[in-house]
Amino acid sequence: MKKDKNMAEKGQGWEDKKSQRKKEFGMMASLLKIGCIGFGGGSALIPVIEKEVVEEQKLVTEEEYNKDVVVASITPGALPMEIATGLGKRAYGVGGMILSANMMAFPGALATVLLLSVMSRVSSSVLAQIEILSMGISAFIACLLTEYARKTLAEARAESKGRWKRAVVILAGVFLLSGGKAVYNILGIKSDPIFCLSTLQVLGIAFFGILYTRCKFTRKNVLIAGIIIAMYIFTISQPWFALGYLEMGLKILMAVLSVWGLYGSIAASGKRKKVSCVRLTKELAAWLLFMLLLSAPALVIGKELVVFLSRGFASSIMSFGGGDAYLSVADGMFVHSGMIPQNEFYAHLVPLVNLLPGSILCKTLSGVGYLLGYEMTGSTMTGYLAALAGFSSSVMASGGVFCLVYYIYECFEKLDVFRLLSRWIRPIIAGLLLTVMCSLIFQNLQTGAKLGLHGITAMGVTVLIYGLNLVLLYVGKKKNGTLIAFSAITVLILCNLLTVL
């Protein structure tokens, strides 16, 4: 009898392990798929990842996912890799953390390096098909961005009418501040919009408002915060309003008041969750070991690659404000320093990182590594090894810094101010994603023009695929895989027919 019981327990244990492995494989497959279709930048992938791991795979709760988004939003580096790091760490520990980040980052980096290495041998027709494909995937992502905004407002409405109104105001306000340039580009308006704030600037204002006021909207708090925010917005939006070091002074003032408000929250509540630093130490050690293992083959080639790795890490932790902002950092680190030629960076690498899916930061560092390695020895293999080193640097920097910020956040997440931050991050992100959606539409118009399509035709293709995706999502209840396949096939057929006609 006892023997039968032991066998039953072993059988149950084996079934549990099998189920766990199946879930782990499902998460990694989902993240790899997202890495392959990740057009539109990091913020655009927030609803894509959520639909996969929260709604379809049900691997984490929405609350857990929102926590990862909050931490990733205030962490420098590549946002998709940081979210993947959080998902893998929570579900499968240190090994899952590193594997998840790599699944998200690897496809885009691999495609960039391979195309760089065969650039002269790839026909323009192949690149044209990739561009056409990007139009369909962008329309699919725009559909999910719409769904993210709709779901955000629906959740607010379910809680209370007052919260719904505040969510609408926040969403609309964020879009008004950040979306002007994208809307003007779509409409063909050449002048500058009244407001044109970056993602980083919008998040900075939001975090300042929440941390300083602690969402206690007294007359004093509202007046002080309102004046500072208004001055900051006009200073960065209107050149004629800027007075010397006023912008820098306002940034410092907001940072000081934010820290003061956070300190007041901690002092008032006395809440600090005890979190062991042993786990953080293991995570950081794992990231360091990961980078050393992948970089070791390249480091023996020459000291230039040691300098490249250090600059790659530094540039990653300096990367705020989205992938395109990283290109300016990379320019200073690698081009102006003379590490790689300017014409190779802008004529070969930049077009590829903007065309292909995946993190711009990761693709750029991998590409710079390839160009540097190839330049040193004239060998494609050396270029691949240096690219692998650049890849490891970008993933390690994003994942490692995320783990550090995550640890700090966990220590104080019970504070009311962090609870409020988690609560209001979704409408803020939703507003930013509407700006991303407009940017995707404009990018499709530019891609269409390169392919010889009229602007109205390119817009028509985008709107058609976007609308059909909404029908499949809401009426057909189809999953991401179906939507992606539909978008890819439809855009390839339509655009190839239209370019022939």
C-alpha positions, 0 to 999 in steps of 0.5 A: 500500500505504501509502495503504491502511494509512493508511486502515485506521488512520484507520478504526480510529481512527474506530471507537475514537472511536465506541466511546469516545463510545458508552461516554461516552453510556452513563455519562451516561445511567446517571447521569441515570437514577440522578438520576431515581430517586435516592430514599433519600439519598446513601448509598442510591445507592452500590450503585445506581451500582455496579451500573450503572457497574461491573457492567452498563456495566463502565466502571470497576473495583470497586477504582476505584469503591471509591476514589471511595466512600472519598474521597466518604465523607470529603468534605463535600457531596452524596455522589452528585454526588461519586461521579459527579465521580470517575467522570467525571474518571477516564473523560473528564477535566475535561469528563466530571467536570462533565457527570457531576455535572450528570447526577446532580444536575439531575433532582431540582433541576429537579423541585423548582424546577418544582413550587415554581413551579406549587405552587398549580396542581398538584392533590393527586392528582398529588402523591399519584401521586409519593408512590406512585411513591416507595414502589416506587422505595424498595423497589427501592433496598432490594433493591440495598442488600441485594445490596450487603451480600451481595456485601460478605460474599461477597467477604470470605468468598472471601478468608478465613474470618477476614476474613468473620467480621470483616466480619460483626462490623463490619457488625452493629456499625455497624447496631447503633450507627446503626439503632436509631431506624429500627427503633424507628420501624418497630415503633412504639416511642416511646422512644429506642434505646440507640444512635442514631449518625449516619452522620458519627459512625459514619464518624468512629469508623471513621476514628479506629480505623483511623488511630490503630491503623493496624490494629495491634491491640496491647494498648495500641492496643486499650485506648486506642482502645476506651476513647475510642470507648466514652466517645464513644458513650455521651456522644452516646447517653445524655444522662445520661452527658454531662458539659459539654464531654466530647463536644467534648473527645473529638472533639478527642482523636480528631482529634489521635490520628488525625493523630498515627497518620497522621503515624506511618504516613507517617514509618514508610513514607516513601511519598508518591506524586508527583501533579502539582498542575497537574491539580488547578488545572485542575479547580478552575478548571473548577468556578469557571468553571462556577459563574460561567457559570451564576450570571452571569445572576442576579448582575446582579439584586441583591446579595442573590444574591451573598450567597446564593451565598456562603452556599450554597457555605459551607453545602455545605462544612459539610454532613456527615452526610447530606442531612437534616443539611443542612436544619438548616444551610440553616435557619441560613443562609437562614431564621434570617438572614431571607433567606427566610420560615420558612413558605415553607421548611418548608411548601413547600420541605422537603416537596418535597425529601424527596418528590422524588429526588436530592440534598437539598443540591442540591434545597434550594439550587436551591429556596432560590434560586427562592424568593429570586429570586421574592421579589425581583421577583415574576417566575418567570423571576428565580426560575429564574435564581436557582435556576440559581445555587443549583444551580451553587453546590451542584454546584461546592462538592461537586465542587470539594472532592471534587477537592481531597480526591481529590488529597490522598488520591492523594498518600498512597494507597500508605500501608498505613493508606489501603490498610486504609481502602479494604479495610474501608470496604465492610462499614462502608458496608454496615452503614450501608446496612442502616440506610438500608434501615430508614429507607426502609421507615419512610418507606414506612409514613409515605407509606402513612399519608398515602395512607390505607393501613393500616401493615400494608398499606403494609408488605405492598406494600413487602415484596412489591415488595422480594421480587419485585425480589430474585427478578428480580435473583437468578433472572431476572438482570434489569438495573436498568432492568427492576427500576425499571420493574417496581417503578414499574408494580406500586406504581402499580397496587397502591396505586391499587387499595388506596386505592379499596377 
